[in-house]
Structure formats: structure tokens, C-alpha cells
Amino acid sequence: MKITTDIPNQISNGVEKKQHSKLVDAAQQFESMLMQEVLKPMRLGQDGWDGEKNNDSAADTISSFGTEAVAKAFSKGGGLGIASHVVRQVTQEYEKSS
């Protein structure tokens, strides 16, 4: 399920559209960070290419970047629905206060 970036009917001017876009981006970043934390234990204790334990900090950095990329892609594709729920909830709260 992909996150909906549809702008609610009540949002009509450019400033509110820009704010909604920022909200969607922030929600996706939040979900991505959560996913990174979920995926992090999966890469701990990984063996190196030769089957031996890897204590190389460069390999750990590359693995960390890979985990980050997977988490971002997962979130952009809809992820677990956390980001869309955050967007929906914040939009509802904004509509109540307006």
C-alpha cells in the first residue's frame, strides 16, 4: 500500500500544499528511521565474504548505508503504513484546529 500524497480537498492554496508535502516527507523519514532500527539487528554478526567474522569498520559503514537505503525504499513504497497513519492523524488535527 503506497502512501497517499493526495492533498485533501480543504487544502487549496500553495502554502498549505507545500506544508502537506513536507508532512508526507517527514512522516516517511520517521517510518524509515523506525525500519532502520528494526533491520539493524539483522546485520549484526554477519559473516564477511570469506565466511569469517567481519570486524572491518568500512564494511560496517557500507552495510549501514545499505540498511538505510532499504528502509527508505520500504517507507517510500508504503512500508508498514505508519507514515500514512501519521499524515492522516496530523491532517485531522489540523482540520480540527482550523
C-alpha positions as CSV (number, residue, x, y, z in Angstrom):
1,M,0.0,0.0,0.0
2,K,1.6,3.2,-1.2
3,I,1.4,6.3,0.9
4,T,-1.2,8.7,-0.5
5,T,0.2,12.1,-1.1
6,D,-3.2,13.3,-2.2
7,I,-4.0,16.6,-0.8
8,P,-7.3,16.9,1.0
9,N,-10.0,19.0,-0.6
10,Q,-9.8,21.6,2.1
11,I,-6.1,22.4,1.2
12,S,-6.3,24.8,-1.6
13,N,-3.5,27.3,-1.5
14,G,0.1,26.8,-2.4
15,V,1.4,27.3,1.2
16,E,-0.8,24.5,2.5
17,K,0.1,22.2,-0.3
18,K,3.8,22.8,0.4
19,Q,3.2,22.1,4.1
20,H,1.3,18.9,3.3
21,S,4.2,17.8,1.1
22,K,6.6,18.4,3.9
23,L,4.4,16.5,6.3
24,V,4.4,13.5,3.9
25,D,8.2,13.6,3.6
26,A,8.7,13.9,7.4
27,A,6.3,11.0,8.0
28,Q,8.2,8.8,5.5
29,Q,11.5,9.8,7.1
30,F,10.1,8.9,10.5
31,E,9.0,5.5,9.3
32,S,12.3,4.9,7.6
33,M,14.2,5.6,10.8
34,L,11.9,3.1,12.6
35,M,12.6,0.5,9.9
36,Q,16.3,1.1,10.2
37,E,16.1,0.2,13.9
38,V,14.2,-2.9,13.1
39,L,16.6,-4.0,10.4
40,K,19.8,-3.2,12.4
41,P,19.9,-6.4,14.4
42,M,19.7,-8.4,11.3
43,R,23.0,-7.2,10.1
44,L,24.8,-7.6,13.4
45,G,27.2,-10.6,13.5
46,Q,27.2,-11.0,9.7
47,D,30.0,-13.0,8.3
48,G,32.3,-11.4,5.7
49,W,32.6,-12.5,2.1
50,D,35.1,-15.2,3.1
51,G,32.8,-16.7,5.8
52,E,34.7,-15.3,8.7
53,K,33.5,-12.7,11.2
54,N,33.9,-9.2,9.8
55,N,35.5,-6.6,12.1
56,D,36.1,-4.1,9.3
57,S,34.6,-0.7,10.0
58,A,34.4,0.1,6.3
59,A,32.3,-2.9,5.7
60,D,30.1,-2.0,8.7
61,T,29.6,1.5,7.2
62,I,28.7,0.1,3.8
63,S,26.3,-2.3,5.5
64,S,24.7,0.6,7.4
65,F,24.2,2.6,4.2
66,G,22.6,-0.5,2.7
67,T,20.2,-0.9,5.6
68,E,19.3,2.8,5.4
69,A,18.6,2.5,1.6
70,V,16.4,-0.5,2.1
71,A,14.5,1.2,4.9
72,K,13.9,4.4,2.8
73,A,12.7,2.4,-0.2
74,F,10.4,0.4,2.0
75,S,8.9,3.5,3.5
76,K,8.5,5.3,0.2
77,G,6.7,2.2,-1.1
78,G,4.1,2.3,1.7
79,G,6.0,0.4,4.3
80,L,4.0,-0.7,7.3
81,G,1.5,2.2,7.0
82,I,3.0,4.1,9.8
83,A,3.7,7.2,7.7
84,S,0.3,7.3,6.1
85,H,-1.3,7.0,9.6
86,V,0.9,9.9,10.8
87,V,-0.2,12.0,7.8
88,R,-3.8,11.2,8.3
89,Q,-3.7,11.9,12.1
90,V,-1.8,15.2,11.7
91,T,-4.2,16.3,8.9
92,Q,-7.2,15.6,11.0
93,E,-5.8,17.5,13.9
94,Y,-5.0,20.5,11.6
95,E,-8.6,20.4,10.3
96,K,-10.0,20.4,13.8
97,S,-7.9,23.5,14.8
98,S,-8.8,25.4,11.6
